């Protein structure tokens, strides 16, 4: 269920029925009940159930991991941080499993802005088990949020031989490495990572991989960088999920891919689905209504050249966008799009505001510096006029 891919719905329902018919103990039945709640769209309820189970049984690492992923998908950042910190009480130095709890705590600490402890915990976890891609990923997030390319690029590239082989999560860490190279302005390297690591099989049916691919290509698109036919092949995959409407974060990334490929009919299909879901009860209805739908409409405005409307819509929602899940690094695409829209529309004050904010967070980021120069040049042009 936490793959957020409707393709698994039938198998999930079959497995839940089989579980209900089995002779389970109380703890296993609680796991199953949480899965059933996710299957019914009660994401918050299922995640809270898993969090309670983990606190009551702190060595049940599956309960903690599923609770942790649930918090990530729902944008509940404090629980993302605090539940692993609570569970650490059950794992002393040298205990099997401690490193994985440290890695989860590291990511939660990073999402709450505690970069120093996040890096400390993440590095400790990766030292214990260098194959732990989630811990490596937590440290990568620290470097991304700081705009720290000199440490972030080697951190991922130099230890890839440990975390990348046979890892189903590797594409996401490669995506982080591609982002750092994009910050540097090394477009050929970004495209190489996209083709060889993020999306090595253009037909792969891994929806979470499609999200990273869409987000990377959209960042290139707003920088007016030619991405060849990559959007088209990615949009081919998204077609089967265009009208699923089970998780707003996915729908927004489908819209990115369809816009990039010029498939306005598919954009319209996803938008109609989002509008229908926005009128429904349930967690995804709320996420779509409050965040996903206005952001999808903003991206459509960007594509249509209505840059002022795009910037204003993103600015109105950006402050609560964590409600539809993802990480700060993933949601940064909203700030980038709004800034580029403001630049294109000639909204000098808004562009300078976004650029100043970015430079304050990432003073050493070459990308932030480049965007700051563009915003300043726009201000000078407006002043001269």
N, C-alpha and C positions, 0 to 999 in steps of 0.2 A: 504493500500500500504506500510506503514512503518513497517508492520510485515515482509517484505522482503520474503514472502512465496508465491510461484506461485500457491499454492492451493487456494488462495483467488482471483486470477486474473479474473475469470469469474464473480464472484459476484461484484468485483470492477468495471468492465466494465459495468455491468448491472446498478449498482448504479449511475455511471457517466452519462449513457444515461438517466436515470430517472431524474437526477438533471438538465441536459441540457434542458429537456422538461418542467421543473417546472418554476413557476413564482418566481424568486429569486431576492433579492435586490443585490446591487453591491458588498457588502461585502461577502454575501453568495456565489455569483458567483465567487469571487476571490478564496475562499476556494476550490470550485469545480474545478476551473482551475488549481490550484496547485496540486490537487489530480490527475487530468488528466495528468499533466506533469510527475508526479511520475509514473503513469501507463505506460507512453510512454518511460520511462527510462531517462527522463530529470530531474535527482534528484537535481542538483544544481539550475536549473531554478525554479523548484517548491519550493525549500527551500527559495531561495531569494525572491520569491513572497510572501511567508508567513511571512518572516522577515519584508518586507516592510509593509505588512498589519498590523502586530503587532505594528510597530512603529507609523503608522498612526492612529491606534485604540488600544491604550495601555491597555485598559481593556478587550480586546478580548483575553482571556487566552488560548483558543483553538488554535488561530493563533500562539501565542508564543510557546505553548507546541509542536505543530507540527513542527514549525521552529527549535525549540531546538532539537527535536529528529532527524530532518534532518541534523543538524550540527553534531550531534554525529555520525550518519551513514556515513557522508562524511569526518569526521576528521577535520572540520573547527573549530579549537579550539578557536580562538579569537571571532568569532561570537557566539559560544556556551556560552562564558562568557559575551560578551558585549551586546547582545540583551536583556537578562533579566535585566542587569544593567540599560539599557536605559528605560525599561518598569517600573522599580521601581518608577520612577517619578510620576506615576499615582496612587500609593498606599501609603497612609500614615499609620502611626502606628494604628493598630486596624482595618484597612480596610479588609473586607472579600476578600480573594485571595492573600493578600500580602505574606503569608507564602509560597505559591507555587512558586511565583516569586523568593523569597529568596532561596528556594531549588534548583531551576534551576540555579540561579546565583552561588550558592555554588559549583555545579558540574562544571560549566564553569571555575570558579576560580581555582578549584583543577586541572583541565586538563591543565591550564596555569601555574601551579606551585606555585600559591599563597595559600599555605596550611593554613596559619594563618587565613586569611579572609574566606577561604572556610569552615573551621571548625566553625568559628563564625557564618556565615550565615546559615550553615546547622543545627547547634544546635538550633539557634533561630527559624528556620522554624519548626523543629521537636518538639520544646517546645510548639509552637502554636497549631500544629496538629501532635500528636505522630503517627498517622496512615500514615503520608506522607512517603511512602517507598522511594521515590526519594530523599528526603532531607536526610533521614537516610543513604541512599546509598552514597550520596556525602561525608558525614563524614567518612563512611567506606572506601572510596577511599583514603581519607587523611591518615588514619592509615595504609592502604596497602602500599601506596607510601613511607611512612616513615619507614615501617617495625615495627610499634608500636603495638606489640601484647598485651601488658599489658592494653592499653586503647581500642584497636580495638575490642578484643574479648568480653569484657563486654559491650561495646557500642551496639553491635548487639545482643548478647545473652540476656542481661538484659531487653531490651525494645521490644523483639520480640512479646510479647503478644499484643503489640499495632499495629505494622506494618504488622505482618504476617497473622493473620486470614483473610480469604476471599480476600486476595490480589493476583491478577494475576501476580504480580512482585516479590512475596516473594522468589521464587526459586533463583533469582539472588542475593538477600541479603544473603540467606543461602550459596550460592556459595562463596560469599566474606568471610563468617565466616569459611567455609571449607578451603579457601586459607590461612587464618591466622593460622589455626591449622596445615596445611601442613608446613608452615614456621617453626612452633615449632617442627615439626617432629612427630606429633601425628597421625600416619597413621590410626589406628583403628577409631579414631574420624572423620577423613576425610571421610573414607568409610561409616561410619554411617550417616553423613550428606548427602553424595551422595545418599544413598539408601532411607533415610527417608524424605529428604527435597528438594534436588536438582532434583532428579529423582525418586520420590515416585511411579509413575506409569510408568513402563518401556515401555508402549505402547502409552503414551501421545503424541498427534500430535501437540506439541508446538515447532516450529522450534527454537525460541530463547532459549528455555530450552535445546534443543539438543546442541546448541553452547556452553553453559556453561558446559554441561556434557562432551562434547568432550575435551574442554580445561582442565578440571580437570583431566580426565583420562589420557590425554597426559602428563601432568605434572608428574603424578605418573609413567607413562611408562618410561620416560627418567631417572627417579630415580631407574629404575629396580624393581618397586614394583608390585607385582602380583595383578591384578584387577579382577581375575576370569573371568566370562562370561559377564561382564558389557559392554565391547566393542562390543561384538556380538549383544546383544539386542539393543544397541544404533545404530549400523550400520543397523539393520533391518529397523529402522525408517528412516534413512538417504537415504535408497535406492530410495524412491519415489522422492527425490529431487536431486539425483546424477547428472542428466543431465539438471537441470533447467537453470543454468547459468544466474541468474538475479542479483546476488550480490556476488562479489568475496570473501568477508569476510565469507559468508556462505560456499562457495565452499571449502575454505581452511579447515574449521572445518569438513566438510564432509570427506575430505582426511584424516584428523587425525583419525576419527572414522573408516574408511575403512582400513587404515594401521594397526591400533590397533587390528582390527578383522581379519587381514590377508586376506582381500578380494581385491586382486590385480586387478581382473577384474573390480570391482567397482571403484577402484582408477583410472584405465585406462579410464573408461567411463567419470568420472568427469574431468580428465585431458584433454581428447579430447574436451569436451565441453568448458573448459577454453581456450584452444588454438583457438577454433573457435571464441569465444567471443572476445578474445584479438585482433582479426583482424577486429572487427566491430567498427563503430563510436558509440558515446554515452558515457555516464558517466561510466557505468559498463565496457565497453570496455577499457576505459582508466585505471580504477582501476585494472582490471584483467591483462592488459598488463604491467603496471608499477610496480605492487606490488603482486597481488594475484598469478599469474602464476609462477614467479620466487620463491616465497615462497613455493608453492605447490611442485615444483621440488626439493627444498631444503629438505622438509620433506621426500620426496621419497628417496632422497639420504641418509638421516639419517637411514631410515628403511632398506635400502640395505647395510648399513655399509660403505657408502662412506662419512665418517664423515668430512674429510677435505673439500670436495666439498660443503657439507651442510653448514659448518661454513662460508665459503667464500661467498656463495650465500646469506645467511641471512645478513652477514655484509655489503654486497653491497646494500641491499634494506632497511635495518632496519631504516635508518635515514629518509626515506620518507614514512614509512609504515602507517603513519596517513592518507595518501591519500585514503586508502581503508576502513577507518572508525574504529570504536571501541574505547576503552579507553586505556590509558597507562597501566592500570592493565591487560586488556585483551591482549594487544600486548606484554606484558612482556614475554609471552610464546616464542616469537622469541629470545629474549636475553638468556632465559634459555636454549632453544634448541641449540643455537649456542655455549654457554658455555659448555654444556655437549658434544657436538660434538667435540669441541676443546680438551676437556679432553680425550675423547676416542681415538682421532687421535694422541695424544701425542704432540699437538701443544702448548707447554708450554708458549710461549710468548703471544699468543692470549688468551689462557685460563686465564693467569694472568691479562691481560688487561681487559677482561670482568669481572673477579672476583673483581678487584680493583674498577672498575666503580660501580659495585653493592654495594660493601661495602661503597663507598663514599655516595651513595644515601640512603642506609639502614644500617647504622653502628650498629644498635642494632638488626638486623635481624639474628636469629639463622641460617636460611637457607643460607643467604649470608656468614655468618661466616664459615659454613660447606664447602661451595663451595670454599671459599678462602683458607681453609686448603688443600683441594684437589689440587687446582692449585699450591699452594706452594710446596706440596709434589712432584707434577709432575716436577716442576722446579728443585728440589733437585735431583730427579732421573736422569733427563737429564744432570745436571751438573756433577753428579758422573760418568755417563757413558762417 
